[in-house]
Structures are given as structure tokens and as C-alpha cells.
Amino acid sequence: MNIEEAKKITLSLIDTFNKASQVALDLRKAGLKKEIKSDNTPVTNGDIEVNEILTKKISEITPNIIIISEENISHKNEKNLENFWLIDPIDGTRDYISGRDEFTLNAALIIDKKPAIGIITAPAKKRVFYSYGMSNSYELINEQEINLIEKKKNYNGLKAVSYSDELKMKIIEVHKKYSIESHQKMKSSLKFCVIAAGEYDLYAAEPRACEWDIAAGHAILEHAGGKITDFNGDEILYGKPEFKNPSLIIRNKNIL
């Protein structure tokens, strides 16, 4: 897939993501219907409705590429996947349910096991991020594209985002290695976006969550000049058994 094809696909999805974002907010305002899935995680009618909106549009645009979504069982048992979509309709469902504002909508197109396109919206924060190739990673602000690779940090020192306020020893070791001076808790894929935008510098995590949680953010970060590896420095590829993530170290262009 060349850059022009990737750009066309990405831009054709922005309006749909904005629509789905508003639906997510409207459903929360009206009162969400909640269930607990077999893996003991929550799901709401908001997750399901957003999933339907995103998958319908993506299927129309790329009918020959399969879609794997957190909220669908379709294709999850397929092996040797190379080209496919990964969707997490709402990442941070617990925050979504509790009225917090960091939850996100996510889609990534995987080509040859690597993220070629990433789209993330944070509806409650009114932030829209997308990317479709190296040096083509953007935040849409007041209908203007801001290229993330050109953004400069406006603070001193190095700051990390973390999954928890209380850091495990392995994470503390990573923070020390990169001279991190402070950290802020952030659970959803928004952390990839704020690192790509230069608002934070690093995120480290032991193995947890699934590929649909990180793929869109991976694209946005990498296309903005950042880097993501496991703790051993190995590349992150997609289509792994059960779509499980390895350990992660996410860095922006300031600390490569």
C-alpha cells in the first residue's frame, strides 16, 4: 500500500470517527447499559454501538481486508495473519463508565504485521489523532492538521505516563535508564498520542492487554518519529497468538 492510498483511507474515516465519538458521549449522558464479559472486563452498549459504526464504514472502504475487533469474535482464531484491521471501539471502558475523560476510539490497519494506519479519538477531550506513514502523523485542531513530528516540547526534564500511580520495580528501572523525572497515570491509548505530541516522553509496561489496545497508537507514535519496542529492544509485530502484547517501551523523538 502506497502513501496516497493510505492517506485516502485514513481521511475517509475521520468523519465516521467523529460521529462515533459523539454517539459514545450521547449514550453515556443518557445512561449506559453495562455487562461483564467472560474475561471479567466490562462492556457497554456504547462499546457495541461504536463498534458497529466503525466496522460498517471500514468494511465499505476496504471490503477485502478482514476486521478484528475486541468486541467481535470474528476472525480471532485465524492464523498467519498479515494484513488486517484491529479495532478497539472504546479503550478505557471503566473510565468511560465512570464519567472520566481519557477513554478513546481506536482503529489500525496492519500491513505485513506492522501498523500502516492509526486513528484515535478522545471524545471527552475533543482530540483527534491519525497517521498514515512516516512523518505523516497528525492531530486535528480546529479543523487544522498539526504534524506531530514538527511539535516541540515546551517543558524541561523528562516525563512519563504510567498505567498505575504505584510503579513496579521493572518500570522504575526503565524510568531510571531514561532519566525520567516524573510520571502521570494514564490508562487508555491516549498515552501514545500525548507521547507522540511531545507532551510526555515515555511509557513502559510489562506484558498486558491485547494488540487492539496499542496498534493505532503504535502507528501514530512511530509515524511521529517515536519508537516502540519490547524490553529486549525487539520490534512489535501484530497477528500474534491470542493477540497478546509483550512488554512495551514507548519513546518519543526526544529520547531516542
N, C-alpha and C positions, 0 to 999 in steps of 0.2 A: 504494500500500500504506500503510495507516494504522499508527500506532504499536502498537496492540493486536495486529494481525496479525503485525507484525514481531517483537514480543515473544514471541508464541506459537511462531512458527517457531524463533526463537533458543533458547528454553528447552527445546524438544523435542529439540534436538540435543546438549545438554550431556552427557547420559549416554553417547551414542554417541561423542562425542569422548573422554570418559574411558576408555571401553572400548578405543577405537583407540589411545589413548596407552599403555595397559598392554600391548596387543599389540605395539606398537613396542618397548617396553622388553624384553618377554619374548623377542622374536625376536633382538634384539641380544645378550641374555645367552646365547642358545642358539648364536649364531654366524651372522652374516649371509651371504647369498649375494649376490655383487656382480657387476655387469656395467657396461660403459661404453657409453653411448648414442652416437648419431650426432653429437651436438654436443659430444662428448668430456667429458661430465659423468657421474658415477656414478649408478647406480640399484640398489636392493637389493630383496630380497623383502619387506622392511619397508615400503618405499615403496608397493609394489604391493598388499600386504595392507591397509594403512591406506587407500589409495585406494578399494579395493573396499568397505570398511566404510562410509566416509563417503559415497561416491556412492550406495550402495544405500539408505541411510537418507534422504538428501536427495531422492532420486528418489521415495521413498514419500511424503514430506511435501509436496513441490512437484512433482508429476508433469508439469506443463505448462511448467516452466522448464528450459531446457537447461543442461547442466553442462559446463564446460570445465575440464579438469584438466591439470596439467603432464604427468601420466603416462598421458594418453589422447589419441589423435588425433581423437576425435570432435568435430565442430563447429569445429575450429580454423581451417577455411578459410571459415567463414561470414562474410558481410559485413553491415554495418549492424546490428550487434548493439546492443541497448539494455537488455534485461532477461535476465540470465543469472547462473549461479553461476560463481565462479572458485575452484578448489581447488588448493592445493599440499599434497599429503599429508604430505610431510616437507620442510621448508625447512631447509637446512643439512645436506644428506646427508653431506657429507665429515666434518663434526663428529659426526654420528650414527654413521658407520662407525668413526671413530677413538676413540669412547668418551667424547667431550666432552658437555656437558650443555645447550648452548644451542639444540639443534635444536627445531623447532616443527611443529605440525599446524595447517593453515590452511584456512578457507573464508570466502568473502564473497559476499553476494548483491548483485548490481549491478542497480539500477533507474534507468532513464533515464541510463545511462552513469556513474552515481555509486554509491558503496558505501553500501547501506542497512543491511546487517547484517555484522558481523565476529565471527569466533570464532577464537581462537588458544589452543592449549595448549602448554606447555613441559613434557613428561612428566618429564624427569630433574630438573627444578627444582620439580615439583609445583605449577605455576602455571597458572591457568585465567582467561582474559580473554574478554569478549564485549560486544557493543554492538548496539543496535537503534534508535537515534535520538538526536538531540541531547540532551545531559545524561543519557543512559542508556547509560553505558559503565562496565563493572564488572570487578573482579577477585573471584573466588570464593575466599574464605579460610576454611577450617574450616566450609564449607557456609554461610557468611555473605556476602551481597553487599556489597562495598565500592564505593561510587560514586566513580570516579576523579576526577570533576570537583570533588569535595569534598576530595581529598587535598592536603595541604600539603607543600612541600619542607622537608626537615629538614637542609639544609646551606647553607653560604654559597658565593657565587660561582656561575658557570655552567659546566656540564659537558656535553660532547658524547659521543656514541658515533660510532665511525668504522668503515669497512669494513677499514681497514688501520692498522697502527701508524705507517707512514710516510705522511704526508698529501701529496697532490698540491697544487700551488700554488693551484688554483682553490678547493679545500676550505679551505686555510689562509686565503684571502681571505674566505670566508664566515664562518669562525670569528672572524676579526678584526672583521668587520662587527657580529657579535652579541656581542662581548666574551667569547668562550669562553675559559676559563682552563685547561681540561684536557680530555683525551679518553681514551676507553677503547674498545679494539677489540671489536666485536660484529657477527657476520655475519648471523645469522638475523633473522626478523621479530620476535623478542623485543625488538629495539631500539625498535620502535613502542610496544610495551607499557610498557617502562620509562620512555619519554619521556611517554607518556600518564599514567603513575602518578606523575610528578614526581620520579623517581629520577635522571633525566638531563633535559637541556633541548633538545638539538638533534641532528639528523643531516643531513648533506649528502652528496650523491653525484652524480657525473657519470652520464650515461646508461649504464645497465647492467641486466641481469636482465629479468624479464618481469612482466606485470601480476599474475599469480597469486602472485608473491613479496610484493607490497605491499598488495593490495586489502583483506584482512582487517585488517591493521594500520592502514591509512588510516581505515577506519571507526572502529576503537577509539580512535585518536588524535583524530580530528575530533569524535567524539561526546563526548569528554572535554574539549572546549574548545580543542584544539590546531589547528594549521593545517599543510597540506601544499601546496606549490606547486612549480613548476619554478624554475630560476634567474632567469627573467624575471618571476616573480610570477604566472604563469598557472596556472589551475586544472588539476588532474589528472583526466582523464576516462578511461573504460575502453571496451574494444572497438576499440582502435587496430589498424592493420595489424601482423600478426605478434605482437600483444600486447606490443610493446616499450615499455619505460619511457623517459620523458625524464629529464632531470636532476631532482633532488629536493632540497628543503629542508623538513625536518620540524621543527616547533617546538611546544613545549607552551605552555600558557596563561601561563607565567611570562614569556615573551619575545615575545608577540605585538606 
